[in-house]
Amino acid sequence: MKKRLYGVVFASPQDEEYDGMAHLWTRDAETAYWFSLTRAVDSDDIGVMVSGQLNYVGPDLSVILSSTEIVIKVSAAAARALDGYSEYAVAFHPESKDLCSIRETLEVIFRGKVGLGIDT
């Protein structure tokens, strides 16, 4: 099951507000649904948070970045821990961070891991 989102995407490879963690997040413009990916400085795991403050932390996800969207696929265990979706497609609002910033943040989140695809 796929969740489609459209909103301003924010990206920070080192978010000082959150102890330097890499942080990518968006809020859907129409539904106010939140989605974020994070990786703490001292962690090997990637965090996924969706609306309702549902969280999953683990290594089993993949991301494909294109010039128009980010597609995130999570494992069945992650989908059960979150809100049932196995895929999230986040289309970029024109006011989103620039593609270079988004790419840099995703590279930090996936540093030393497999699962990041760049298709730009």
C-alpha positions as CSV (number, residue, x, y, z in Angstrom):
1,M,0.0,0.0,0.0
2,K,1.4,3.4,-1.0
3,K,0.9,6.8,0.7
4,R,1.2,9.8,-1.6
5,L,2.3,13.1,-0.1
6,Y,2.8,16.6,-1.6
7,G,4.4,19.2,0.5
8,V,7.4,21.4,1.2
9,V,10.4,19.1,1.9
10,F,12.9,20.4,4.5
11,A,16.4,18.9,4.8
12,S,19.3,19.3,7.2
13,P,22.4,17.1,7.1
14,Q,23.2,18.3,10.6
15,D,20.2,19.8,12.4
16,E,21.5,21.7,15.4
17,E,18.0,21.8,16.9
18,Y,18.2,18.0,17.2
19,D,21.8,17.4,18.4
20,G,23.3,17.4,15.0
21,M,21.2,14.6,13.5
22,A,20.5,14.4,9.8
23,H,16.8,15.2,9.4
24,L,14.5,15.2,6.3
25,W,10.8,16.0,6.8
26,T,7.7,17.2,5.1
27,R,4.1,18.0,5.9
28,D,1.5,17.3,3.3
29,A,0.0,20.5,2.0
30,E,-3.6,19.3,2.0
31,T,-3.9,16.7,4.7
32,A,-1.3,17.9,7.3
33,Y,0.2,14.4,7.3
34,W,3.8,14.4,8.6
35,F,6.7,12.2,7.4
36,S,10.3,12.3,8.4
37,L,13.6,10.4,8.1
38,T,16.3,10.9,10.7
39,R,19.7,9.5,11.7
40,A,21.3,10.5,14.9
41,V,25.0,11.2,14.8
42,D,26.0,8.2,16.9
43,S,23.4,5.7,15.5
44,D,23.6,3.1,12.8
45,D,19.8,3.1,12.4
46,I,17.5,5.3,10.5
47,G,14.3,6.6,12.1
48,V,11.0,7.0,10.3
49,M,8.2,9.0,11.8
50,V,4.7,9.5,10.4
51,S,1.7,11.4,11.5
52,G,0.4,10.5,15.0
53,Q,4.0,10.3,16.2
54,L,4.3,6.7,15.0
55,N,8.0,5.8,14.9
56,Y,10.2,3.0,13.6
57,V,13.9,2.8,14.0
58,G,15.8,0.2,12.0
59,P,18.0,-0.5,9.0
60,D,15.3,-2.0,6.6
61,L,14.2,0.7,4.3
62,S,15.2,2.1,0.9
63,V,14.9,5.5,-0.8
64,I,15.0,6.6,-4.4
65,L,15.5,10.3,-5.0
66,S,14.5,11.8,-8.3
67,S,14.2,15.4,-9.4
68,T,10.5,15.5,-8.6
69,E,10.0,13.2,-5.6
70,I,11.4,10.9,-3.0
71,V,10.1,7.3,-2.8
72,I,10.6,5.5,0.5
73,K,10.0,1.8,0.8
74,V,9.9,0.1,4.3
75,S,9.8,-3.5,5.4
76,A,6.6,-5.3,6.5
77,A,7.7,-5.0,10.1
78,A,8.2,-1.2,9.7
79,A,4.9,-0.8,8.0
80,R,3.1,-2.6,10.9
81,A,4.9,-0.3,13.4
82,L,3.9,2.8,11.5
83,D,0.5,3.2,9.8
84,G,0.4,0.2,7.5
85,Y,2.0,1.7,4.4
86,S,4.9,-0.1,2.8
87,E,5.7,2.8,0.5
88,Y,5.6,6.6,0.8
89,A,5.9,8.9,-2.3
90,V,6.7,12.5,-1.4
91,A,6.3,14.9,-4.4
92,F,8.2,18.1,-4.1
93,H,6.3,21.4,-3.5
94,P,8.1,24.3,-5.4
95,E,9.1,25.8,-2.1
96,S,11.0,22.6,-1.0
97,K,14.7,22.7,-0.2
98,D,16.9,22.6,-3.2
99,L,17.7,19.1,-4.6
100,C,21.4,19.3,-3.6
101,S,20.4,19.9,0.1
102,I,18.0,17.0,0.0
103,R,20.5,14.7,-1.7
104,E,23.2,15.7,0.8
105,T,20.9,15.0,3.8
106,L,19.9,11.6,2.4
107,E,23.6,10.7,1.8
108,V,24.3,11.5,5.5
109,I,21.2,9.4,6.6
110,F,22.4,6.5,4.5
111,R,26.2,6.9,5.1
112,G,27.7,3.4,5.3
113,K,24.4,1.7,4.3
114,V,22.8,0.3,1.3
115,G,19.3,1.4,0.1
116,L,19.8,4.9,-1.3
117,G,19.2,5.4,-5.0
118,I,19.8,8.6,-6.8
119,D,17.9,9.1,-10.1
120,T,18.2,12.7,-11.0
